[in-house]
Amino acid sequence: MSLDKATVAHIAKLARIAVPEQDLPGLATELSGILKWIEQLDSVDTSKVEPLSSVVNATLRFREDNITDGGQRDAVLANAPVSAQGFFVVPKVVE
């Protein structure tokens, strides 16, 4: 797959990346090379390969789910620039 300047400019716009006009041809060439390399991966036969969720056969250890408040409210609030009645005070963001 070959990309042109217009496609690269559109991709940059979607990604919200400012790309100067003079850099678009070089970037198009680089991205086209990457896509050609990815197309080569389509030729690999993976029909006999089972999907993996992990490369290590490990099981997770479960712990009992205990609900606690942490017991450190005052220590946590000590880091806040402003607190009131046991809560963080933040600027109003919704009118």
Secondary structure, DSSP 8 states (H G I E B T S, - for coil): ----HHHHHHHHHHTT----GGGHHHHHHHHHHHHHHHHHGGGS--TT----S-SS--------------S-HHHHHTT-SSEETTEE-------
